[in-house]
Amino acid sequence: MLMRDAIDRHGFANFRELHRWSIDNPESFWSEAWEDLGIVGDRGARTCVGEGFERTTWFPDARLNVVDTLLAGDPSVEVIISHIEDFPRRSLTRGQLREEAAACAAALRTAGVRAGDRVAAWTPNVIETVVFALGALSIGAVVSTASTDFGPTALVDRFGQIEPTVLLTAATYRYGGKEFQLGDSIADVVRELPTLTTVIVIGPSSEHMTWQDWLAPHRGIELTTAALPFDHPGFILFSSGTTGRPKCIVHSAAGVMLKVLSEQGYHLDIRPNDTMLYATTCGWMMWNWLLCGLGRGARIVLCDGSPGYPNINRLWTIAEDERLTFVGVSAALIDTWRRAGITPSSDNDISALRTIASTGSPLAPSGYDWVAEAVSPDVVVASIAGGTDLCGCLVLGVDTEPVVRGEIRGPALGLDVTVFRSDGTEADVDEEGELVCRTPFPSVPLTFWGDTDGSRRHSAYFDRFPGTWAHGDYARRTPSGGFEILGRLDATLNVKGVRIGTAEIYRVVLSLPHVVEAMAIEQPYRDDTRIVLFVVVDKPLDDELGSLIRTMLRRQASPRHVPEVIVQVPELPRTRSGKMTELAVADIVTGRTERDTSSLANPECLEWFRAWAAESTNS
């Protein structure tokens, strides 16, 4: 137990004293974390230089490659396991994974990939994606991944900005017992990404090199890794907003790994030889988070497809078969299990399980109750929150403290997390405000792609409160020292943990016949959230038009972009300058205190939304 060891080493009484020391002494804490977590590489003499979020450089003298940490250990031990719908279990030992990564690295070099080049994967959550990422990271390439449920338009909006030279994709993927062919979509994507020089397909392909054929000439090559600076870019993740294309967030691979391993090691008690699964796709930052679990010496389990196929107990069957010690899921899935009335403790042998982590949306108190009653009162429920912007957590479980029903237990070590009022003063306990962090940390984004002067990064995180990271979430601190996350401050949608920009929805919907205007809002609903799409149309909204909207969003964007409810409205609120005001409607449908609407040209239209919100809340 790394947390307990750290508390005892410093002579502290509890986590709260350790946390205070970690934020008062960040250089000492992150240096100790490097050693505690077994980071492989030359740490150098200095922990950080500069000050503040925008001027701090971490470990400026370090030279390392994250792959050396991720693949350290006994080569004979099984470290990666794959479960795909209707397919047999697959696995690799650490030695086999290293051999595959070496062949991939050699193939990438042959394709002309060098340090700093971007490579992309549009794939299911399978072993090949992990091998591809490890091979690329070993030579210093920058990796960006997306899930196969993203359509070509949404994919090109992302990858088109970063100009990748290599694309890994798949011939097919499975979901809910159905097989989906990607051949035509691959052709559409390749046509729109002119920088691609190499396309590799997992599975059969008559148009492109297959994965096995691509690696074949390079098998047997030893893995060599490039020693890189700590702040060398390694990952590009995407976070959408309410306007424009998704933001391309460039992360240091080493910064992300150190931050994530501190969360896994200290807070969540993930130990060497544990077996961990996080139900995720390659398009969510939790995929990167799970990948880092290799650095804890843990086995990582990849689960692709529907968690409800062939039945709702699928993940619990895997938990029994693999002797999972850690399971990570969305809060929505826990609520689905609760509503279905399943009792994993009766149906499966899950005696190895110690922790269930939940993220994506706030976990309702009923979710905590279900785990205690249907799984085990001894299993720790660790609700966690953070996101793509830091590829990690701001607040999460605390291994040495009891779980408090309905709360995220505490702030991450090394991060001074609190809640601010709109004027930048610290909110009182139980007072709602904005979730912020006052101390720099190693996984602060290096930059946004193409943000040459840093203005976009500054605007995203540091405009509101100078010198402080503003995360964009409503939150409140609790009397026990925990946190409650209450939703987004802006109109960006959070769907099962994935940020969806409303601009991506509007781009599709407003191209359809009869749709004049549209507004998408995230609404709390049955212990989770749902997307509601309000539309102004030039003919009555009928089943045919509603079906067209859903079909085109699913096809051109992704299933996550599809609203659960589509509602015809007479008018949408706009400012006097003509700008649509999503936040005014968001306040109403979420039940928040309404902000000043004096800038609206048509404030009377909000009465319709108030009536609709009251009716939908009671339905």
N, C-alpha and C positions, 0 to 999 in steps of 0.2 A: 504493500500500500504506500505509494509514493507520497500521498498527501500526509498521512500520519508520520512517515519518516521525516518529511520536511518540517512538520510542526515540532517533532521531538528534537530534531537536530538543532533547531534554533531556541529551544527551551520555551516555546510558546504554549499557551493553554489550549488554543483552539484555532480553527480555520480563520476566524475573524482577525486574530492577531497576526497570523501569517499573511493574510491578504493585505492588511495595513502595511506590513513591512515590505511586501512585494511592490506596492505602488509608491512607497516612499523611497525605495531603493531599487529602481528598475534595472540598473546595470547589474547589480548583484543577483537579482532574481533571475534574469534571463541567462546570465552566465551559469548559474547553478542549474537551471533547467536544461541547458545544453548538456551538462554532465549527467544529470539525473536520468535524462531521456536517452542517453547513449548515442548522441549525434556523432556520426563518423565524419572526420575532416579536421582541418587545422583551424581552430577557433580564432587564432590571432590574439594580439595583446589587448585590443580595445573592444568593448561591448557596443558602444555607440558614440557617435559624434554628432554635433549639432543639437538643436533644441526645437521643441514643438513638433507637431505632426508633419508639417510640410518641409522641415529642414533636418529631421533626424535620419541618420544613416546607421543601420544596425550592422554590427560585426564587420567594420570596414576593412579589416586585414584578413578576414577569413577566406579560405579556399576549400571548397567541398563540392560534392555532387550528391544530391538527395538519393540517388539510386543506391549509393554505397550504404546508406542507412536503411533504406527500404528492403534491401536484399541481404542484410547482414545476418549471419547465423548458420545453423546446421543445414547443409544442402540436402540432407535426406528427409527433412521434415516437410509434410504436406502443408502448403501455405495458401493456396487459392483453390476455391471450389466453385463450380458453376452449376446452377439449376435453371434450366429453361423448360418452358411448358412442353410436355410430351416428348422430351429428349432425355437420354440417360445422363446421370451425374457425370461431370468431368472434374478433374483436379490435376494440379501440378505440384511437385515438390519445389522447395526453394531452389534447388540446383537446376531443375527443369525450367523453372521460370527464368532463371538467370541465363540459361542457354537460349531460350526463345528471345529474350530481350537483346542478347548479343547479336543474334541473327538479324533481328529487326534493325538494330543500330547500324549494322554493316549494310543492310539494304537501303537504309535512309542515306547513308554516306554515298553509296553508289548512285542514288538518285539525285545527288548534288546538294543534299541538305547540310547546312552548316549551323554553327551556334548562332542563335538569334532568329533563324528562319522559322516561319510558322507552319505547323502541320495540323491537320484537322481530322476529326473522327465523327462520323454520322452513323452511329452503330447502336445495336442493342447492348445491354449491360452484360458483356461476355468476356471471357478470358483474353481474347484477341485485343480488345480495347486496352486492357491493362498492359499487355505486352507492348503494344504500340506506344503507349504513354511512357513506359519505362525506357524503351529503346530511344525515343526522342529526347527524353530528359537526360539520358546518359551522355549524349553528344552536345547538349546545350540548346536543343531546339525548343520552341515554345509550343505548348500543346493546348488545343481547344477542342472540346467535345460537345456533341449535341445528340439528343435522343432521336430515334427513328420516327417518333410520332410528330416531329416537326415537319411541316410541308416544305416544298422547295422555296416558296416565297419567304417564309420566316427564316429558313436556313440561309438563304443568300443575303438577307438583311444582316445576318450575323457574320458569316464567314467572308462575305464580299468585302467587308471593311478591312480585314486583317491580311488579305492577299496570301492565302496558303499556297504552298507549292505541291503538297502531297495531301490526298484525301483518302482516308480509309472508310469504307462503307460496307453494307451487307446486301446480299441479293434479296433476302427476305427477313421478316421478323414475325414473331407470333404474339398474339394477345387474345386472351379469352377463348382459346381453342381455335382461333382462326389464323391462317397464314396470310400475310400481306406481302405482295411483290413490290420491289422498289426499282425495278429496271427502268421504267419510263421516267420516274422521278430523278434517278441518278443522271439520266441524260439531260434533264432540264437543269439540274444543279451544275453539272460540268459545263454546260453551255454558258452559264452565267458567271462562272469563275475562271476567267481567262488566264490567271496566274498558275493554275494547276499544270504541273508537268507529269505527275504520276497519280493514277487512281488505282486503288487496290480494293478488291471485293472479297468479303468473307462469304464463301459459298460459290456455286457455279456462275460463270459469266463468260459470254461470248464476245463481250466488248472490251473488257479490261482484264488485267493480270489478277489472278486469284491470290489470296493470302498465302496459301501453301506454296504455289509456284514462285511467288515473290521472295519468300524466305529460303527456298530450297538451295540456291547456290551459296548461301552464307552459313549454313548449319555447320556447327563444329568450331566456329570462330570464338575465341575468348572475349569476354566482355571487358572492355576498357572504358573508363569514364573520364570525362573532361573535368578537371578541377576548375571551379567557377567562383566568382565573387558571390557573397551572400545575397546581394540584391540583383543577381542575374535573373531576367524574366523567365518564368517557367510555365505559367498557366495564363490563359485568357478566358475569363468568364463573362457572361453577358447579363446585364440587368436593364430591364426595359423601363421607360418612363411614359409620360403622358403625351409627349410629342417626339417626333423624329425616330430614327432607327435606334435599336438597343445600344446601350453603352458597352464598349469593349473594355473591360477592367483588366489591367495587366498586373499580375501578381508575381512576386518572387516565389519560386518553388521552395526555396529554403525557408523563407519567412512563413509561408503557409504550413510547411511541415512542422516547424518548431512550434507554431501556435497550436496546431491541431494536436500534436503529440502532448503538449502541456494539458490540453483539455482531456484527452483520452487517458493519459497517465495519472495526473493528479486528481482530476474531478470525477472521472467515470470509472476509475480503478480497472482499466483494461491492462491485463498482464501478459507477459510472454506465455505463449501456448494457449491463450484464450482463443475462442472461436466467435467471431462477430459478424453479424449481418445487418446491413442497413438497406431497407427497401427503397431503392432509388433508381432513377434512370441516369444516363450519361449527360443529361442536360441540366442536372441539379448539382449545386456545389457539394451536396452530401456524397456524390460519387468521388470527388477529390478527397473528401474527408475520410471516406472508407478506404480509399487507396493508401492513405497515410497510416492506416492500421497495421500495414506490413512493418512499419517502423517500430511498432510496439512488440514485434515478434509474434503477433497474433495471426491466426488463420482468418482470411477474409472470405466471406461467402457472397457470391454474386447471385442475385435472384432476378431473372428477367421475365417479363410478362405480367399477367394480372395476379395480384395477391389473392384473388378470389377464385382462381381456376386451378384444378377442376372443382374445388369446393372452398368454402370460406376458411377452412382449417389449413390451407396450404402452408402458410409460414410456420404454423405450429407443428406440422408434420416434419418440416425441414429442421425446426428447432430440436425435435426429438432425434431425428436421424443424425444430425451433425453435432449434437451435444452443445448447442449454442449457449454461451455464457452471457452474450450481449445481443439484444435485438433492438434495432432502431426503426421506427415507423412514423408515419404522419399521425397527428392527433385525430384526423378524420377516420383513419383506419381503426384506431382504438374505439372510436365511437361506433363504427360499423360493427365491430365484434360485439360491443356491448348491446347494441340494438338487436343483433341476431341471437343473443342469449347463449353464446357458446361458452364452454368452461374448459379451457385448455388443460387445467390441472387434472381434470377427470378423463379427458380424451387422449392425452399424450404424456409421455414421460419427459418432463421439462425440468427435472431436478437439478440440472447443471446451470440453469439460468439464474443470473444474479441481478441483471439490470435491463430495464426497458426504457429506452430513450424515446422522447416524443418531440417532434418539431413540425414546422409547416404552418401551424396556426396554434393559438392558445389551447392547451388541454383543459377541458372543463373538469370541475371537481368530480363529476360522475365518472370520468375516465380513470381517475385515481382509485375511486371506489371499486370499479370493475376489476382493475388489476389486483387489488387486495383480495377481492372475493373470488374471482374466477381463475386467477393465475397463482398468486401466493402473497400473503402479507409480508413475506420476507424478501420479495423481489423489490429492488429499489426502482421507483419511478423517477426518471431524470428528465424533466421538461427542459428543453434547451432553446435558445433563441439567439440569432445573429444574422448571418446571411451571406449572400454572394459578395457583398461589398468588402467584407474582410475574410471571406472563405473560412469562417469559424464562428465562434460563439462570443457574445458579450456577457450573457448570463446563462447559467446552466446548473447542473446538479453539484452538490457538495458531498463528497464521499464520506466525510466524517460527521455529518449532521443528519438527524432524522428528516424524512420527507415531510413536508407540510402540504396537506391536501389543497390543490388549486393554485399552488405557487411554484415559480421557478426559484430554486433554493438560494442562489447567491451570484455575485459577480465573479467573472473569470479572474484567476490570479494574474497579477501584472496589469490589470485594467481597472482604472478608477471610474466605475460605472455608476451613474446616478440619474436623477430625473430633474429637468429644468422647467421652470415656467417660461412663458414666451418672452419675458424680459431678461432671461439669462440668469436669474437667481435660482438657487436650488429649491425645489419643491419640498414641502413637508411630507412626512410619512403619510400614506393614504391619499395624497393629493395627486391628481392626474397632471401629467405634463409630457415632455419629450424625453425619450431615452437618449442619453449622451455618454460619452467617455472623455475623461480629462487627461488621460495619459497616452502617449504614443505606444504602439505595439508592433511586433515584427511583421504582421500581415496587413498593415495599412497598404492599400494599392500603390504600386510604383507610379502608375499613371493611367490615364485612359488612352487607348490607341488613337493616335493622331492629335492628341492634346498637347501641342508643342510648347505652349506657354504655361501649362498647368491650370488654366482658368476654369476648365470644365470640372476637374477634380476638386478645385477649391470651392466652386459653386455647389457641387453635390454634397459636400460634407462640412465645410468650414465657414460658409457665408453667414449662417444664422447666429453662431456663437463663436467669435474669434478665438482661435487656439483650442477649440473643443470639437470633437467629432460628434456631429448631430446625425443620429441614425435614421430618423424619419418615422419612428414608432411612437404611438401613445403608450404610456406606461405609468405605473405607480409603484413605489416602494411599500413594502408591508412592514408591520410592526416587528415581525420575526426576523427581518433582514433580507427577506426575499423580494421578488419582483412579480408583477403581473403585467403582461403585454396586452394592450387593449385594441390594437389595430394600427393601420397606417395613417400618417398625418396627411399624405397627399392622396391623389386619386389613383396612384399605381395599385394594381390588384395583386394580391398574394393568394395564389391558388395552390393548395397543398404544398406550400413552401417555395413555389417558383414564382418569381416576380413576372407579371404579365403587364406590359405597357398597353394602355388603352389605345395608343396610336396604332398598334398592330391590329387591333380589332377594327378600328375605324377604316383603316386602309382597305380591308376586305369588304366590310359591310357597305360603305358608301359607294362602292363600285357596282352594287347590285341595283337592278331596276326597282323603282318605286320607293327606295329608301332615300329620304331627303336629308335627314339629320339622325345622329345616333349618339348615345351617351351610355357608357358602361360603368357600373358601380359595384363594389364589393359590399355585400350585406351579411351581417351575422344571421345565421339560420341554423337552428337545431344543434347547438354546441359546435358549429363549424361556420364556414362562410360559403356564399354562393355568388356567382356573377349574375347580375340583373342588367339586361340591355334594354334601355328605353329608346324607342325609335319614333321619329316623325315620318310618316309615309304619305304618299299621294293617292293611296287607295286603302281600304280597310285591311288590317293585318289579319290574314287568314292562315290556315295550316300550311298551305303551299308556300307562302312567302316565309313563314317561320322555319319550315323545313329547309328551304333554300339557304337562308342565313346560316343555319347550323351546319349544313353540308359544306358550304364554301369556307366557313371558318375552320372546320375540321380538316378540309383538304388543303387549303392554302396556308393555314397557320399551324394549329395543332388541336387535339381534343381539349387541351386545357383552356383554349381560347373560347370554347363554346359555352354560351350562357345557359344557365339552368332555367332562366325565366326571360322571356321577351315580351315587352309591354309597349303598346302603342300609347303615345302621349300627344296632347295637343300642341305643346310648345316646350322648348328647352330654355333654361335661364342663360342669359348672355349679359356681358358687361356693355357699357355704352360704346365701347370700341369694337363690339361685335364678337369678343372672345367668349367661347362657351365656358361655363363655370361649373365644373364637375364637383368641386368641393362643397358648394352650397347644397347640392342634392345628396352628396355623401353624408354630410352632417345629419340630414333629415332621415335617411334610410338606415343609418347606423344608430340613431338615437342620441348622438352627441349634441352638446350645446351648439346652437347655430351661431355662426360667426356673422360679422357685420355684412349686410347685403345692400348697403347704400350705393355701391358701385354698379348694381344691376340696372339694366334698362327696363327689365320686365319682372320685378320682384313678385308681382301678383301670381305669376305662374307657379310659384313654389307651393301655393295652397293645394294644387292638384297632387303634388308629391307628398305633402303632409297627410292628405287623406289616404293616398295609396299606401304609405308606410304604416299608418295606423291599422288599415285593413289587413295588410300582409303580415304584420306582427301577430295579429289575433287569429290568423288562419292556420 
